[in-house]
Amino acid sequence: MSLAEMNDPLSGSLCHELRKTSVAVMGAMSGEFGQWNLKPSEANLLKYVDANPGCTQSDIARAHRNNATNLVSLIARLERDQLLKRAPGDGRAIALSITEKGAAVLAKVDAGFQRLEDQLGSQLTPDQRRLVIDALRTICKAACHYDKS
């Protein structure tokens, strides 16, 4: 049976369409950032630390609704590749910042993000783009407060 002949029982489901879109976007991001040996999550982390020098692993986790322990391997890899550096922060906190090498890679990553934004949004008007972003933020907020009961 060809793909065109198959009935998709989930077509039009918000969760299903978001999942398909997420998989497609992550694939595009992997292709774009893979040329610098970065995963999408590492490229995002570089951008975040650059925009928030001195931030901590906990700061990043809160901002991205993530578990701080999930960031350990990402931070370690970026530090090993000399893209990020750690320094003592307040109390036990470790402050993160971009290295000189990290800034050079980040310039390429920024151009990659712009290419992705341009291509992915090329069929949207500015008003549609704003509506999509607002809708995604609303869905994210609802999912973060999802109650299974």
N, CA, C and O atoms as CSV, one atom per row, in Angstrom:
chain,resi,resn,atom,element,x,y,z
A,1,MET,N,N,0.853,-1.164,0.000
A,1,MET,CA,C,0.000,0.000,0.000
A,1,MET,C,C,0.907,1.237,0.000
A,1,MET,O,O,1.852,1.321,0.784
A,2,SER,N,N,0.618,2.167,-0.861
A,2,SER,CA,C,1.429,3.388,-0.928
A,2,SER,C,C,1.012,4.343,0.187
A,2,SER,O,O,-0.080,4.235,0.745
A,3,LEU,N,N,1.899,5.268,0.494
A,3,LEU,CA,C,1.617,6.258,1.537
A,3,LEU,C,C,0.363,7.058,1.202
A,3,LEU,O,O,-0.430,7.373,2.089
A,4,ALA,N,N,0.184,7.386,-0.071
A,4,ALA,CA,C,-0.989,8.157,-0.501
A,4,ALA,C,C,-2.288,7.384,-0.267
A,4,ALA,O,O,-3.339,7.993,-0.072
A,5,GLU,N,N,-2.228,6.065,-0.283
A,5,GLU,CA,C,-3.425,5.237,-0.104
A,5,GLU,C,C,-3.752,4.980,1.367
A,5,GLU,O,O,-4.859,4.548,1.689
A,6,MET,N,N,-2.811,5.241,2.244
A,6,MET,CA,C,-3.015,4.940,3.662
A,6,MET,C,C,-3.913,5.985,4.319
A,6,MET,O,O,-3.832,7.177,4.024
A,7,ASN,N,N,-4.762,5.506,5.209
A,7,ASN,CA,C,-5.627,6.379,5.990
A,7,ASN,C,C,-4.907,6.717,7.290
A,7,ASN,O,O,-4.518,5.819,8.037
A,8,ASP,N,N,-4.731,7.986,7.561
A,8,ASP,CA,C,-4.070,8.417,8.793
A,8,ASP,C,C,-5.144,8.787,9.811
A,8,ASP,O,O,-5.731,9.865,9.722
A,9,PRO,N,N,-5.409,7.905,10.781
A,9,PRO,CA,C,-6.474,8.170,11.749
A,9,PRO,C,C,-6.166,9.337,12.690
A,9,PRO,O,O,-7.057,9.832,13.380
A,10,LEU,N,N,-4.905,9.774,12.716
A,10,LEU,CA,C,-4.524,10.869,13.603
A,10,LEU,C,C,-4.416,12.209,12.879
A,10,LEU,O,O,-4.165,13.235,13.510
A,11,SER,N,N,-4.602,12.205,11.570
A,11,SER,CA,C,-4.502,13.440,10.801
A,11,SER,C,C,-5.462,14.484,11.364
A,11,SER,O,O,-6.643,14.213,11.580
A,12,GLY,N,N,-4.935,15.671,11.593
A,12,GLY,CA,C,-5.764,16.737,12.150
A,12,GLY,C,C,-5.745,16.794,13.666
A,12,GLY,O,O,-6.246,17.752,14.255
A,13,SER,N,N,-5.171,15.774,14.312
A,13,SER,CA,C,-5.026,15.783,15.768
A,13,SER,C,C,-3.905,16.743,16.123
A,13,SER,O,O,-2.818,16.675,15.550
A,14,LEU,N,N,-4.165,17.632,17.062
A,14,LEU,CA,C,-3.168,18.622,17.468
A,14,LEU,C,C,-1.873,17.945,17.909
A,14,LEU,O,O,-0.790,18.332,17.470
A,15,CYS,N,N,-1.978,16.953,18.759
A,15,CYS,CA,C,-0.783,16.265,19.258
A,15,CYS,C,C,-0.001,15.620,18.114
A,15,CYS,O,O,1.226,15.714,18.069
A,16,HIS,N,N,-0.699,14.975,17.204
A,16,HIS,CA,C,-0.050,14.285,16.087
A,16,HIS,C,C,0.629,15.281,15.146
A,16,HIS,O,O,1.766,15.058,14.728
A,17,GLU,N,N,-0.042,16.351,14.817
A,17,GLU,CA,C,0.539,17.343,13.901
A,17,GLU,C,C,1.738,18.042,14.542
A,17,GLU,O,O,2.720,18.339,13.862
A,18,LEU,N,N,1.662,18.305,15.844
A,18,LEU,CA,C,2.804,18.891,16.535
A,18,LEU,C,C,3.993,17.929,16.551
A,18,LEU,O,O,5.133,18.347,16.348
A,19,ARG,N,N,3.730,16.644,16.790
A,19,ARG,CA,C,4.800,15.648,16.804
A,19,ARG,C,C,5.456,15.544,15.434
A,19,ARG,O,O,6.683,15.528,15.333
A,20,LYS,N,N,4.640,15.472,14.371
A,20,LYS,CA,C,5.195,15.387,13.014
A,20,LYS,C,C,6.023,16.629,12.695
A,20,LYS,O,O,7.101,16.531,12.110
A,21,THR,N,N,5.519,17.779,13.078
A,21,THR,CA,C,6.241,19.033,12.835
A,21,THR,C,C,7.541,19.053,13.624
A,21,THR,O,O,8.581,19.452,13.100
A,22,SER,N,N,7.487,18.626,14.876
A,22,SER,CA,C,8.685,18.603,15.711
A,22,SER,C,C,9.755,17.700,15.106
A,22,SER,O,O,10.929,18.068,15.065
A,23,VAL,N,N,9.357,16.530,14.640
A,23,VAL,CA,C,10.313,15.597,14.020
A,23,VAL,C,C,10.933,16.224,12.776
A,23,VAL,O,O,12.141,16.121,12.563
A,24,ALA,N,N,10.116,16.867,11.960
A,24,ALA,CA,C,10.615,17.492,10.734
A,24,ALA,C,C,11.565,18.650,11.040
A,24,ALA,O,O,12.617,18.777,10.413
A,25,VAL,N,N,11.195,19.486,11.997
A,25,VAL,CA,C,12.034,20.637,12.354
A,25,VAL,C,C,13.343,20.163,12.979
A,25,VAL,O,O,14.407,20.692,12.657
A,26,MET,N,N,13.277,19.174,13.866
A,26,MET,CA,C,14.504,18.656,14.471
A,26,MET,C,C,15.420,18.048,13.404
A,26,MET,O,O,16.642,18.159,13.505
A,27,GLY,N,N,14.847,17.416,12.398
A,27,GLY,CA,C,15.660,16.883,11.300
A,27,GLY,C,C,16.359,17.993,10.531
A,27,GLY,O,O,17.536,17.879,10.187
A,28,ALA,N,N,15.621,19.069,10.264
A,28,ALA,CA,C,16.213,20.215,9.564
A,28,ALA,C,C,17.311,20.847,10.421
A,28,ALA,O,O,18.373,21.205,9.911
A,29,MET,N,N,17.055,20.983,11.717
A,29,MET,CA,C,18.056,21.561,12.616
A,29,MET,C,C,19.291,20.656,12.707
A,29,MET,O,O,20.419,21.148,12.714
A,30,SER,N,N,19.084,19.353,12.775
A,30,SER,CA,C,20.219,18.419,12.839
A,30,SER,C,C,21.083,18.538,11.599
A,30,SER,O,O,22.311,18.529,11.692
A,31,GLY,N,N,20.452,18.648,10.441
A,31,GLY,CA,C,21.202,18.819,9.205
A,31,GLY,C,C,21.967,20.126,9.174
A,31,GLY,O,O,23.116,20.172,8.733
A,32,GLU,N,N,21.335,21.183,9.640
A,32,GLU,CA,C,21.973,22.507,9.632
A,32,GLU,C,C,23.148,22.565,10.599
A,32,GLU,O,O,24.240,22.991,10.222
A,33,PHE,N,N,22.934,22.137,11.849
A,33,PHE,CA,C,23.962,22.292,12.875
A,33,PHE,C,C,24.966,21.145,12.881
A,33,PHE,O,O,26.044,21.267,13.463
A,34,GLY,N,N,24.621,20.042,12.243
A,34,GLY,CA,C,25.533,18.910,12.148
A,34,GLY,C,C,26.825,19.257,11.418
A,34,GLY,O,O,27.862,18.639,11.658
A,35,GLN,N,N,26.763,20.238,10.535
A,35,GLN,CA,C,27.973,20.621,9.810
A,35,GLN,C,C,29.036,21.213,10.745
A,35,GLN,O,O,30.207,21.294,10.374
A,36,TRP,N,N,28.639,21.624,11.945
A,36,TRP,CA,C,29.594,22.102,12.954
A,36,TRP,C,C,29.686,21.108,14.103
A,36,TRP,O,O,30.159,21.438,15.190
A,37,ASN,N,N,29.228,19.885,13.846
A,37,ASN,CA,C,29.263,18.805,14.825
A,37,ASN,C,C,28.473,19.149,16.090
A,37,ASN,O,O,28.873,18.801,17.201
A,38,LEU,N,N,27.347,19.838,15.901
A,38,LEU,CA,C,26.475,20.193,17.017
A,38,LEU,C,C,25.103,19.563,16.841
A,38,LEU,O,O,24.595,19.452,15.725
A,39,LYS,N,N,24.517,19.157,17.943
A,39,LYS,CA,C,23.126,18.731,17.962
A,39,LYS,C,C,22.271,19.987,18.133
A,39,LYS,O,O,22.770,21.004,18.613
A,40,PRO,N,N,20.994,19.935,17.748
A,40,PRO,CA,C,20.129,21.102,17.949
A,40,PRO,C,C,20.120,21.597,19.394
A,40,PRO,O,O,20.135,22.805,19.634
A,41,SER,N,N,20.097,20.680,20.350
A,41,SER,CA,C,20.077,21.084,21.759
A,41,SER,C,C,21.359,21.816,22.150
A,41,SER,O,O,21.322,22.721,22.984
A,42,GLU,N,N,22.481,21.438,21.561
A,42,GLU,CA,C,23.750,22.112,21.852
A,42,GLU,C,C,23.786,23.498,21.222
A,42,GLU,O,O,24.282,24.446,21.830
A,43,ALA,N,N,23.263,23.616,20.009
A,43,ALA,CA,C,23.190,24.928,19.354
A,43,ALA,C,C,22.298,25.863,20.159
A,43,ALA,O,O,22.636,27.030,20.360
A,44,ASN,N,N,21.157,25.353,20.620
A,44,ASN,CA,C,20.253,26.164,21.459
A,44,ASN,C,C,20.941,26.587,22.748
A,44,ASN,O,O,20.817,27.736,23.172
A,45,LEU,N,N,21.662,25.671,23.369
A,45,LEU,CA,C,22.348,25.969,24.623
A,45,LEU,C,C,23.415,27.047,24.417
A,45,LEU,O,O,23.546,27.951,25.242
A,46,LEU,N,N,24.173,26.960,23.329
A,46,LEU,CA,C,25.163,27.989,23.027
A,46,LEU,C,C,24.514,29.364,22.916
A,46,LEU,O,O,25.006,30.342,23.479
A,47,LYS,N,N,23.400,29.425,22.180
A,47,LYS,CA,C,22.698,30.701,22.012
A,47,LYS,C,C,22.216,31.235,23.361
A,47,LYS,O,O,22.336,32.428,23.638
A,48,TYR,N,N,21.676,30.359,24.189
A,48,TYR,CA,C,21.143,30.790,25.481
A,48,TYR,C,C,22.242,31.312,26.392
A,48,TYR,O,O,22.084,32.360,27.018
A,49,VAL,N,N,23.358,30.589,26.473
A,49,VAL,CA,C,24.458,31.019,27.339
A,49,VAL,C,C,25.061,32.324,26.822
A,49,VAL,O,O,25.419,33.197,27.613
A,50,ASP,N,N,25.174,32.460,25.518
A,50,ASP,CA,C,25.702,33.703,24.956
A,50,ASP,C,C,24.806,34.893,25.317
A,50,ASP,O,O,25.300,35.980,25.618
A,51,ALA,N,N,23.506,34.682,25.286
A,51,ALA,CA,C,22.557,35.758,25.607
A,51,ALA,C,C,22.463,36.017,27.107
A,51,ALA,O,O,21.968,37.063,27.528
A,52,ASN,N,N,22.941,35.057,27.923
A,52,ASN,CA,C,22.841,35.153,29.382
A,52,ASN,C,C,24.155,34.755,30.042
A,52,ASN,O,O,24.196,33.778,30.790
A,53,PRO,N,N,25.237,35.501,29.776
A,53,PRO,CA,C,26.530,35.116,30.356
A,53,PRO,C,C,26.452,35.061,31.876
A,53,PRO,O,O,25.857,35.926,32.519
A,54,GLY,N,N,27.068,34.021,32.433
A,54,GLY,CA,C,27.047,33.848,33.880
A,54,GLY,C,C,25.854,33.052,34.374
A,54,GLY,O,O,25.717,32.820,35.575
A,55,CYS,N,N,24.984,32.629,33.454
A,55,CYS,CA,C,23.832,31.821,33.870
A,55,CYS,C,C,24.320,30.467,34.381
A,55,CYS,O,O,25.440,30.044,34.093
A,56,THR,N,N,23.465,29.805,35.136
A,56,THR,CA,C,23.808,28.500,35.695
A,56,THR,C,C,22.994,27.418,35.001
A,56,THR,O,O,22.049,27.699,34.264
A,57,GLN,N,N,23.377,26.200,35.251
A,57,GLN,CA,C,22.648,25.044,34.736
A,57,GLN,C,C,21.195,25.088,35.206
A,57,GLN,O,O,20.288,24.772,34.437
A,58,SER,N,N,20.971,25.473,36.448
A,58,SER,CA,C,19.610,25.577,36.991
A,58,SER,C,C,18.818,26.675,36.299
A,58,SER,O,O,17.627,26.505,36.035
A,59,ASP,N,N,19.468,27.812,35.997
A,59,ASP,CA,C,18.796,28.896,35.276
A,59,ASP,C,C,18.280,28.395,33.926
A,59,ASP,O,O,17.143,28.661,33.539
A,60,ILE,N,N,19.134,27.673,33.231
A,60,ILE,CA,C,18.780,27.157,31.908
A,60,ILE,C,C,17.633,26.164,32.024
A,60,ILE,O,O,16.682,26.211,31.244
A,61,ALA,N,N,17.726,25.271,32.995
A,61,ALA,CA,C,16.673,24.270,33.189
A,61,ALA,C,C,15.325,24.930,33.447
A,61,ALA,O,O,14.317,24.523,32.870
A,62,ARG,N,N,15.295,25.945,34.309
A,62,ARG,CA,C,14.037,26.643,34.588
A,62,ARG,C,C,13.504,27.337,33.345
A,62,ARG,O,O,12.308,27.271,33.064
A,63,ALA,N,N,14.373,27.995,32.606
A,63,ALA,CA,C,13.943,28.736,31.418
A,63,ALA,C,C,13.387,27.818,30.336
A,63,ALA,O,O,12.500,28.212,29.578
A,64,HIS,N,N,13.905,26.600,30.266
A,64,HIS,CA,C,13.485,25.673,29.211
A,64,HIS,C,C,12.598,24.548,29.725
A,64,HIS,O,O,12.350,23.566,29.024
A,65,ARG,N,N,12.124,24.702,30.957
A,65,ARG,CA,C,11.239,23.696,31.567
A,65,ARG,C,C,11.852,22.300,31.451
A,65,ARG,O,O,11.214,21.351,30.993
A,66,ASN,N,N,13.093,22.212,31.876
A,66,ASN,CA,C,13.849,20.983,31.743
A,66,ASN,C,C,14.421,20.608,33.105
A,66,ASN,O,O,14.383,21.403,34.045
A,67,ASN,N,N,14.937,19.419,33.202
A,67,ASN,CA,C,15.600,18.963,34.413
A,67,ASN,C,C,17.077,19.323,34.299
A,67,ASN,O,O,17.706,19.037,33.281
A,68,ALA,N,N,17.633,19.944,35.329
A,68,ALA,CA,C,19.032,20.382,35.289
A,68,ALA,C,C,19.985,19.223,35.013
A,68,ALA,O,O,21.008,19.411,34.355
A,69,THR,N,N,19.662,18.027,35.508
A,69,THR,CA,C,20.554,16.887,35.278
A,69,THR,C,C,20.609,16.503,33.795
A,69,THR,O,O,21.595,15.918,33.345
A,70,ASN,N,N,19.558,16.827,33.035
A,70,ASN,CA,C,19.563,16.530,31.599
A,70,ASN,C,C,20.580,17.378,30.845
A,70,ASN,O,O,20.969,17.038,29.727
A,71,LEU,N,N,21.006,18.470,31.447
A,71,LEU,CA,C,21.944,19.381,30.792
A,71,LEU,C,C,23.404,18.999,31.032
A,71,LEU,O,O,24.297,19.517,30.361
A,72,VAL,N,N,23.650,18.114,31.968
A,72,VAL,CA,C,25.021,17.785,32.354
A,72,VAL,C,C,25.854,17.348,31.161
A,72,VAL,O,O,26.944,17.876,30.943
A,73,SER,N,N,25.363,16.401,30.393
A,73,SER,CA,C,26.150,15.894,29.265
A,73,SER,C,C,26.305,16.943,28.161
A,73,SER,O,O,27.349,17.009,27.513
A,74,LEU,N,N,25.270,17.764,27.942
A,74,LEU,CA,C,25.374,18.829,26.932
A,74,LEU,C,C,26.460,19.831,27.310
A,74,LEU,O,O,27.304,20.191,26.490
A,75,ILE,N,N,26.423,20.271,28.556
A,75,ILE,CA,C,27.400,21.244,29.030
A,75,ILE,C,C,28.804,20.639,29.005
A,75,ILE,O,O,29.760,21.297,28.596
A,76,ALA,N,N,28.924,19.392,29.442
A,76,ALA,CA,C,30.231,18.732,29.457
A,76,ALA,C,C,30.813,18.626,28.049
A,76,ALA,O,O,32.006,18.855,27.848
A,77,ARG,N,N,29.978,18.283,27.088
A,77,ARG,CA,C,30.471,18.162,25.712
A,77,ARG,C,C,30.909,19.519,25.158
A,77,ARG,O,O,31.966,19.623,24.535
A,78,LEU,N,N,30.104,20.555,25.383
A,78,LEU,CA,C,30.462,21.889,24.893
A,78,LEU,C,C,31.712,22.418,25.596
A,78,LEU,O,O,32.506,23.144,24.998
A,79,GLU,N,N,31.881,22.053,26.856
A,79,GLU,CA,C,33.092,22.451,27.574
A,79,GLU,C,C,34.294,21.668,27.033
A,79,GLU,O,O,35.361,22.244,26.820
A,80,ARG,N,N,34.127,20.381,26.813
A,80,ARG,CA,C,35.208,19.550,26.263
A,80,ARG,C,C,35.669,20.074,24.907
A,80,ARG,O,O,36.860,20.061,24.596
A,81,ASP,N,N,34.708,20.538,24.103
A,81,ASP,CA,C,35.031,21.083,22.783
A,81,ASP,C,C,35.467,22.547,22.839
A,81,ASP,O,O,35.665,23.187,21.807
A,82,GLN,N,N,35.614,23.063,24.056
A,82,GLN,CA,C,36.083,24.430,24.322
A,82,GLN,C,C,35.166,25.504,23.736
A,82,GLN,O,O,35.626,26.553,23.285
A,83,LEU,N,N,33.858,25.222,23.753
A,83,LEU,CA,C,32.865,26.192,23.294
A,83,LEU,C,C,32.236,26.937,24.472
A,83,LEU,O,O,31.786,28.074,24.333
A,84,LEU,N,N,32.212,26.278,25.633
A,84,LEU,CA,C,31.699,26.860,26.879
A,84,LEU,C,C,32.776,26.748,27.944
A,84,LEU,O,O,33.646,25.880,27.878
A,85,LYS,N,N,32.706,27.638,28.928
A,85,LYS,CA,C,33.578,27.495,30.091
A,85,LYS,C,C,32.751,27.699,31.349
A,85,LYS,O,O,31.739,28.399,31.353
A,86,ARG,N,N,33.220,27.058,32.419
A,86,ARG,CA,C,32.578,27.161,33.725
A,86,ARG,C,C,33.463,28.008,34.639
A,86,ARG,O,O,34.690,27.990,34.537
A,87,ALA,N,N,32.819,28.736,35.516
A,87,ALA,CA,C,33.537,29.528,36.515
A,87,ALA,C,C,32.713,29.532,37.800
A,87,ALA,O,O,31.491,29.391,37.748
A,88,PRO,N,N,33.365,29.693,38.950
A,88,PRO,CA,C,32.598,29.751,40.201
A,88,PRO,C,C,31.582,30.892,40.145
A,88,PRO,O,O,31.879,31.991,39.676
A,89,GLY,N,N,30.388,30.604,40.632
A,89,GLY,CA,C,29.326,31.607,40.690
A,89,GLY,C,C,28.968,31.876,42.137
A,89,GLY,O,O,29.822,31.786,43.019
A,90,ASP,N,N,27.719,32.204,42.385
A,90,ASP,CA,C,27.248,32.449,43.742
A,90,ASP,C,C,27.121,31.125,44.497
A,90,ASP,O,O,26.485,30.190,44.011
A,91,GLY,N,N,27.712,31.050,45.656
A,91,GLY,CA,C,27.611,29.839,46.465
A,91,GLY,C,C,28.186,28.644,45.730
A,91,GLY,O,O,29.335,28.661,45.289
A,92,ARG,N,N,27.366,27.600,45.606
A,92,ARG,CA,C,27.810,26.388,44.920
A,92,ARG,C,C,27.557,26.440,43.423
A,92,ARG,O,O,27.997,25.552,42.691
A,93,ALA,N,N,26.867,27.450,42.964
A,93,ALA,CA,C,26.502,27.544,41.548
A,93,ALA,C,C,27.741,27.722,40.667
A,93,ALA,O,O,28.725,28.346,41.064
A,94,ILE,N,N,27.664,27.165,39.480
A,94,ILE,CA,C,28.717,27.293,38.485
A,94,ILE,C,C,28.173,28.144,37.339
A,94,ILE,O,O,27.166,27.808,36.717
A,95,ALA,N,N,28.864,29.252,37.078
A,95,ALA,CA,C,28.443,30.167,36.014
A,95,ALA,C,C,29.006,29.701,34.679
A,95,ALA,O,O,30.151,29.256,34.593
A,96,LEU,N,N,28.188,29.810,33.640
A,96,LEU,CA,C,28.581,29.395,32.292
A,96,LEU,C,C,28.775,30.609,31.404
A,96,LEU,O,O,28.074,31.613,31.534
A,97,SER,N,N,29.732,30.502,30.505
A,97,SER,CA,C,29.925,31.552,29.505
A,97,SER,C,C,30.518,30.940,28.244
A,97,SER,O,O,31.028,29.820,28.256
A,98,ILE,N,N,30.440,31.695,27.166
A,98,ILE,CA,C,30.950,31.269,25.861
A,98,ILE,C,C,32.447,31.581,25.785
A,98,ILE,O,O,32.900,32.631,26.240
A,99,THR,N,N,33.194,30.660,25.209
A,99,THR,CA,C,34.613,30.915,24.973
A,99,THR,C,C,34.781,31.669,23.651
A,99,THR,O,O,33.816,31.896,22.922
A,100,GLU,N,N,36.011,32.045,23.364
A,100,GLU,CA,C,36.300,32.703,22.090
A,100,GLU,C,C,35.972,31.757,20.926
A,100,GLU,O,O,35.389,32.169,19.924
A,101,LYS,N,N,36.354,30.493,21.076
A,101,LYS,CA,C,36.041,29.492,20.051
A,101,LYS,C,C,34.526,29.317,19.935
A,101,LYS,O,O,33.988,29.178,18.837
A,102,GLY,N,N,33.854,29.325,21.080
A,102,GLY,CA,C,32.400,29.206,21.091
A,102,GLY,C,C,31.735,30.355,20.355
A,102,GLY,O,O,30.754,30.153,19.640
A,103,ALA,N,N,32.265,31.564,20.527
A,103,ALA,CA,C,31.709,32.740,19.843
A,103,ALA,C,C,31.863,32.610,18.330
A,103,ALA,O,O,30.973,33.004,17.576
A,104,ALA,N,N,32.995,32.058,17.887
A,104,ALA,CA,C,33.207,31.868,16.446
A,104,ALA,C,C,32.215,30.845,15.882
A,104,ALA,O,O,31.657,31.049,14.804
A,105,VAL,N,N,31.997,29.751,16.607
A,105,VAL,CA,C,31.020,28.741,16.174
A,105,VAL,C,C,29.615,29.325,16.240
A,105,VAL,O,O,28.789,29.065,15.365
A,106,LEU,N,N,29.347,30.107,17.270
A,106,LEU,CA,C,28.024,30.694,17.433
A,106,LEU,C,C,27.660,31.613,16.267
A,106,LEU,O,O,26.493,31.680,15.883
A,107,ALA,N,N,28.615,32.302,15.711
A,107,ALA,CA,C,28.335,33.161,14.553
A,107,ALA,C,C,27.801,32.311,13.393
A,107,ALA,O,O,26.892,32.732,12.678
A,108,LYS,N,N,28.366,31.129,13.214
A,108,LYS,CA,C,27.891,30.214,12.162
A,108,LYS,C,C,26.514,29.654,12.524
A,108,LYS,O,O,25.634,29.530,11.673
A,109,VAL,N,N,26.350,29.319,13.808
A,109,VAL,CA,C,25.067,28.798,14.293
A,109,VAL,C,C,23.964,29.836,14.096
A,109,VAL,O,O,22.860,29.501,13.668
A,110,ASP,N,N,24.265,31.088,14.409
A,110,ASP,CA,C,23.274,32.160,14.215
A,110,ASP,C,C,22.843,32.250,12.757
A,110,ASP,O,O,21.658,32.412,12.465
A,111,ALA,N,N,23.800,32.145,11.843
A,111,ALA,CA,C,23.467,32.170,10.415
A,111,ALA,C,C,22.605,30.955,10.055
A,111,ALA,O,O,21.686,31.054,9.242
A,112,GLY,N,N,22.911,29.818,10.667
A,112,GLY,CA,C,22.105,28.612,10.438
A,112,GLY,C,C,20.690,28.768,10.952
A,112,GLY,O,O,19.733,28.385,10.279
A,113,PHE,N,N,20.552,29.334,12.150
A,113,PHE,CA,C,19.212,29.598,12.682
A,113,PHE,C,C,18.436,30.518,11.738
A,113,PHE,O,O,17.246,30.306,11.503
A,114,GLN,N,N,19.096,31.523,11.205
A,114,GLN,CA,C,18.425,32.455,10.302
A,114,GLN,C,C,17.985,31.762,9.022
A,114,GLN,O,O,16.888,32.017,8.524
A,115,ARG,N,N,18.836,30.884,8.481
A,115,ARG,CA,C,18.446,30.122,7.280
A,115,ARG,C,C,17.211,29.268,7.566
A,115,ARG,O,O,16.285,29.209,6.756
A,116,LEU,N,N,17.207,28.607,8.725
A,116,LEU,CA,C,16.054,27.781,9.103
A,116,LEU,C,C,14.797,28.630,9.251
A,116,LEU,O,O,13.742,28.282,8.720
A,117,GLU,N,N,14.908,29.730,9.963
A,117,GLU,CA,C,13.765,30.623,10.148
A,117,GLU,C,C,13.224,31.095,8.798
A,117,GLU,O,O,12.016,31.088,8.563
A,118,ASP,N,N,14.134,31.504,7.918
A,118,ASP,CA,C,13.723,31.996,6.598
A,118,ASP,C,C,13.011,30.917,5.796
A,118,ASP,O,O,11.968,31.170,5.194
A,119,GLN,N,N,13.581,29.701,5.789
A,119,GLN,CA,C,12.987,28.631,4.991
A,119,GLN,C,C,11.686,28.117,5.611
A,119,GLN,O,O,10.691,27.943,4.906
A,120,LEU,N,N,11.688,27.878,6.907
A,120,LEU,CA,C,10.497,27.316,7.547
A,120,LEU,C,C,9.334,28.295,7.549
A,120,LEU,O,O,8.174,27.888,7.487
A,121,GLY,N,N,9.637,29.569,7.620
A,121,GLY,CA,C,8.579,30.569,7.643
A,121,GLY,C,C,8.288,31.203,6.304
A,121,GLY,O,O,7.526,32.167,6.225
A,122,SER,N,N,8.885,30.676,5.246
A,122,SER,CA,C,8.764,31.326,3.936
A,122,SER,C,C,7.336,31.364,3.394
A,122,SER,O,O,7.018,32.220,2.569
A,123,GLN,N,N,6.491,30.474,3.831
A,123,GLN,CA,C,5.113,30.440,3.333
A,123,GLN,C,C,4.137,31.187,4.245
A,123,GLN,O,O,2.928,31.189,4.010
A,124,LEU,N,N,4.678,31.821,5.287
A,124,LEU,CA,C,3.829,32.539,6.246
A,124,LEU,C,C,3.981,34.044,6.081
A,124,LEU,O,O,5.073,34.547,5.821
A,125,THR,N,N,2.886,34.742,6.234
A,125,THR,CA,C,2.959,36.200,6.292
A,125,THR,C,C,3.472,36.564,7.691
A,125,THR,O,O,3.447,35.718,8.584
A,126,PRO,N,N,3.932,37.791,7.899
A,126,PRO,CA,C,4.350,38.184,9.255
A,126,PRO,C,C,3.242,37.989,10.298
A,126,PRO,O,O,3.519,37.577,11.424
A,127,ASP,N,N,1.999,38.283,9.930
A,127,ASP,CA,C,0.887,38.082,10.867
A,127,ASP,C,C,0.683,36.601,11.179
A,127,ASP,O,O,0.445,36.240,12.332
A,128,GLN,N,N,0.775,35.743,10.163
A,128,GLN,CA,C,0.635,34.301,10.387
A,128,GLN,C,C,1.754,33.784,11.284
A,128,GLN,O,O,1.521,32.958,12.167
A,129,ARG,N,N,2.957,34.270,11.055
A,129,ARG,CA,C,4.104,33.848,11.863
A,129,ARG,C,C,3.859,34.195,13.328
A,129,ARG,O,O,4.074,33.356,14.203
A,130,ARG,N,N,3.417,35.407,13.604
A,130,ARG,CA,C,3.126,35.815,14.984
A,130,ARG,C,C,2.026,34.941,15.594
A,130,ARG,O,O,2.112,34.550,16.758
A,131,LEU,N,N,0.994,34.639,14.803
A,131,LEU,CA,C,-0.097,33.793,15.297
A,131,LEU,C,C,0.394,32.385,15.620
A,131,LEU,O,O,0.015,31.817,16.644
A,132,VAL,N,N,1.231,31.820,14.760
A,132,VAL,CA,C,1.769,30.479,14.996
A,132,VAL,C,C,2.603,30.472,16.271
A,132,VAL,O,O,2.446,29.584,17.109
A,133,ILE,N,N,3.480,31.445,16.423
A,133,ILE,CA,C,4.327,31.506,17.620
A,133,ILE,C,C,3.471,31.675,18.871
A,133,ILE,O,O,3.719,31.013,19.879
A,134,ASP,N,N,2.474,32.546,18.823
A,134,ASP,CA,C,1.580,32.720,19.979
A,134,ASP,C,C,0.842,31.427,20.301
A,134,ASP,O,O,0.719,31.051,21.466
A,135,ALA,N,N,0.353,30.750,19.273
A,135,ALA,CA,C,-0.368,29.486,19.489
A,135,ALA,C,C,0.560,28.428,20.084
A,135,ALA,O,O,0.161,27.701,20.993
A,136,LEU,N,N,1.792,28.334,19.582
A,136,LEU,CA,C,2.742,27.348,20.115
A,136,LEU,C,C,3.084,27.648,21.572
A,136,LEU,O,O,3.211,26.727,22.378
A,137,ARG,N,N,3.231,28.906,21.912
A,137,ARG,CA,C,3.500,29.271,23.310
A,137,ARG,C,C,2.327,28.887,24.213
A,137,ARG,O,O,2.528,28.409,25.329
A,138,THR,N,N,1.116,29.094,23.731
A,138,THR,CA,C,-0.078,28.732,24.500
A,138,THR,C,C,-0.153,27.224,24.695
A,138,THR,O,O,-0.469,26.750,25.786
A,139,ILE,N,N,0.139,26.469,23.636
A,139,ILE,CA,C,0.116,25.003,23.726
A,139,ILE,C,C,1.201,24.509,24.674
A,139,ILE,O,O,0.968,23.597,25.468
A,140,CYS,N,N,2.382,25.108,24.594
A,140,CYS,CA,C,3.490,24.723,25.481
A,140,CYS,C,C,3.105,24.952,26.938
A,140,CYS,O,O,3.349,24.103,27.795
A,141,LYS,N,N,2.513,26.083,27.205
A,141,LYS,CA,C,2.095,26.408,28.578
A,141,LYS,C,C,1.056,25.396,29.065
A,141,LYS,O,O,1.124,24.925,30.200
A,142,ALA,N,N,0.101,25.069,28.203
A,142,ALA,CA,C,-0.933,24.090,28.581
A,142,ALA,C,C,-0.314,22.710,28.822
A,142,ALA,O,O,-0.696,22.015,29.763
A,143,ALA,N,N,0.630,22.319,27.982
A,143,ALA,CA,C,1.263,21.013,28.134
A,143,ALA,C,C,2.099,20.960,29.413
A,143,ALA,O,O,2.163,19.924,30.075
A,144,CYS,N,N,2.730,22.063,29.754
A,144,CYS,CA,C,3.544,22.102,30.985
A,144,CYS,C,C,2.686,22.016,32.228
A,144,CYS,O,O,3.168,21.618,33.288
A,145,HIS,N,N,1.429,22.380,32.114
A,145,HIS,CA,C,0.511,22.323,33.261
A,145,HIS,C,C,-0.544,21.235,33.088
A,145,HIS,O,O,-1.601,21.276,33.718
A,146,TYR,N,N,-0.247,20.265,32.231
A,146,TYR,CA,C,-1.187,19.176,31.970
A,146,TYR,C,C,-1.432,18.365,33.232
A,146,TYR,O,O,-0.494,17.964,33.922
A,147,ASP,N,N,-2.698,18.130,33.522
A,147,ASP,CA,C,-3.105,17.351,34.681
A,147,ASP,C,C,-3.744,16.066,34.178
A,147,ASP,O,O,-4.790,16.116,33.531
A,148,LYS,N,N,-3.146,14.929,34.455
A,148,LYS,CA,C,-3.614,13.629,33.960
A,148,LYS,C,C,-4.902,13.151,34.618
A,148,LYS,O,O,-5.517,12.195,34.147
A,149,SER,N,N,-5.309,13.792,35.678
A,149,SER,CA,C,-6.493,13.294,36.400
A,149,SER,C,C,-7.726,13.659,35.709
A,149,SER,O,O,-8.816,13.324,36.173
